Amino acid sequence: MKYIFIDWQLLLPAIIILILGLAAIFSISAPLGFNQLIFALLGLIAFFVFASFPYISHRYLVWIYAVISLFLLILPFLFGSLIRGSVRWLQIGSLTLQPSEIIKPFLIIIFSHFLSSKINLFRYSLLLILPVLLIFKQPDLGSTLVIIAIWLGILITAKLPLFSLMMIVFLGLIAAPLAWHQFQPYQQQRIISFLNPYADPKTSGYHSIQSIIAVGSGGLVGKGLGLGSQSQLNFLPERQTDFIFASLAESLGFFGSISLLLAYFFLLKRLLLISRQAPDQFGRLLGAGIFTLIFFQFTVNVGMNLGLLPITGITLPLVSSGGSSLLAIAIALGLGHNLSQHTRSTSPLEIK
């Protein structure tokens, strides 16, 4: 009797999300859709590769992951392509890679390893500084916020003393105004316009207004894939990346949007359970980091599409166009799937 482990509670919602994302991207642009499909297949390979190795084995590779991550973050400053005022991409032939996306699952491993090794809060904080500074300098506010969120999510899961957590909050309040002055003018304007986008509807508030219109115009059943006026007539900017949720809501309507949100709910619920039932501290922190990565990006992206949060350039996991983001999420889910195999909450699928 041969057994293969498949956690369908994790895999099925992820597949549903991916299919909805591919449908939305193909409806916007066939070339973009085929490119996303290629990366989806590569992501599937990456998923099964990382799902095949015991999660604990990554602890022995943590320094290799650290060196690779640092190397990848430095490369854009040396050989990166300047796109829309940022040097966050690497052009390799016809491929465009974004190192700040690819390193996210490796940072989860690094943060989880060192915090589960009982290092003190000061040393754990040092792990955050270098990648955040390099990414912020590109500039890439979205990835900076995601990595800080992952760091915090893992830290909270470690159940540090209340005093330590209060110190982090205090230092964060001090750092916030200092960081504000380092933002690019357009980043500051986007955050300010979030409070009242109609105060400047043609420039800083334009993205939010068009996104809200797209979501609302979908109605209950949507206008149909490829038939949305906002997404097809180019009123909606970054319709395939930052505002893919608005594109999908316009095309598939309320019921399509709810289907996507429910798929995320079940995926996140499963990841949270995997983290809680992990057999050791490293596994719990690893699961928490994966959960935080997807939860934070999902919440912020949907929030900014609905006009509830400022625009920060954070993509929607498994849905937004972008091979680097798709690969990163696939690797993270592969790690989560292997971790699931070592919990008490699932049994293997029997293959005869």
C-alpha positions, -999 to +999 in steps of 0.1 A: +000+000+000+014+034-011+004+067+005+008+102-008-001+131+014-024+158-001-040+185+021-070+193+000-082+218+026-051+238+018-047+230-019-083+233-031-090+269-021-056+279-035-064+263-069-098+281-069-081+315-062-055+308-089-082+299-115-102+331-108-070+351-111-061+335-144-096+341-157-094+378-147-060+383-163-069+365-196-099+388-198-077+418-196-049+406-219-042+373-236-004+377-236-004+386-199-027+356-193-003+332-210+026+347-192+008+342-159-001+306-169+036+298-175+045+311-140+015+292-125+030+260-139+064+270-126+048+278-093+032+244-092+066+228-096+080+251-068+051+241-046+057+204-049+095+208-045+091+227-012+062+204-001+084+174-006+112+183+019+106+182+057+100+217+069+126+213+096+153+207+070+152+244+060+167+253+094+200+238+081+199+261+050+190+293+068+224+310+063+223+300+026+188+316+023+201+347+041+231+351+017+209+345-014+182+370-001+208+397+005+224+391-029+190+393-046+182+426-029+215+442-039+213+431-076+186+456-086+209+485-075+236+471-098+217+457-128+181+466-122+157+481-147+142+515-139+104+511-142+080+538-131+107+555-110+118+523-091+147+499-095+130+468-080+131+446-111+157+425-128+155+419-166+167+384-176+160+380-213+123+383-217+117+376-180+112+403-154+119+393-118+113+412-086+137+401-059+117+417-031+088+393-038+109+362-043+127+365-009+095+367+012+092+329+019+130+328+027+127+356+052+098+337+068+122+308+073+150+331+086+128+350+111+112+317+123+145+299+127+162+326+148+133+335+170+127+298+178+164+296+187+157+319+217+176+349+204+167+382+222+145+408+208+173+432+199+190+406+177+157+395+162+151+432+153+185+434+135+172+407+111+146+431+099+166+462+094+188+454+064+162+439+041+137+466+049+163+494+042+173+478+009+137+474-002+125+508+010+154+524-009+143+509-043+116+523-034+090+496-027+067+506+001+044+477-004+070+450+000+085+469+029+052+468+047+046+431+040+080+421+054+074+442+085+040+425+089+056+391+086+082+400+112+055+412+136+032+382+129+060+358+138+070+379+168+034+379+182+031+342+177+062+337+198+043+350+228+069+374+240+063+392+274+039+421+273+067+446+281+086+436+250+056+440+228+049+474+243+085+484+236+080+475+199+048+496+197+066+525+213+096+523+189+072+520+160+054+552+170+087+570+171+099+555+138+066+563+119+071+601+115+108+596+106+098+571+079+071+594+066+098+620+056+116+593+037+085+585+015+085+596-021+061+626-027+037+604-047+036+579-019+028+606+007+001+620-017-015+586-021-018+581+016-032+616+022-057+613-007-070+580+008-089+602+034-107+621+007-099+609-029-125+633-043-104+663-032-080+655-061-100+633-084-077+636-115-043+628-099-037+613-064-074+603-059-079+589-094-069+553-087-092+549-057-122+565-074-119+544-105-115+513-084-146+520-064-166+527-096-154+494-111-164+474-080-198+490-078-206+487-115-203+449-113-236+446-096-247+411-085-236+390-114-210+412-131-207+424-167-189+393-179-152+385-184-137+410-209-168+432-209-161+456-180-159+492-191-136+503-163-111+475-169-114+472-207-114+509-216-083+516-194-101+538-169-088+516-142-050+518-137-029+488-129-060+467-136-039+434-138-019+440-106-028+464-078-065+466-089-071+431-101-098+427-074-118+456-088-114+442-124-127+408-111-156+424-092-166+444-123-165+412-144-180+386-120-200+409-097-209+404-061-213+366-063-179+362-080-162+385-055-178+366-026-166+333-041-130+347-041-133+360-006-146+327+007-118+308-010-093+331+008-112+326+041-109+288+039-072+290+028-063+313+057-084+293+082-064+262+072-030+279+074-039+292+109-049+257+120-016+243+106+004+269+125-014+262+158-010+224+155+026+224+144+047+200+165+074+225+175+081+262+179+098+266+146+068+250+128+044+273+147+064+304+137+068+292+101+031+286+098+024+320+113+047+337+089+030+321+059-004+330+073+006+366+078+021+369+043-012+359+026-035+375+052-018+409+051-015+411+013-051+400+009-064+424+034-045+454+022-051+448-015-089+442-011-090+472+013-074+496-011-096+483-040-127+492-019-113+525-009-109+514+028-071+516+029-044+537+012-028+526-021+005+509-013+011+487-044+006+454-026-006+426-049-034+401-043-018+366-037-023+341-065-045+366-084-025+396-094-003+394-125+033+389-117+055+358-119+077+367-089+047+371-065+032+339-078+064+319-073+068+334-038+033+324-027+037+290-043+069+284-023+052+296+009+022+273+004+046+244-003+062+250+030+028+252+046+017+219+029+047+200+043+041+215+077+005+203+075+018+167+070+034+169+105+003+181+123-025+162+139-052+176+117-050+158+084-046+122+071-029+112+038-047+104+006-044+067-001-030+056-035-032+020-045 
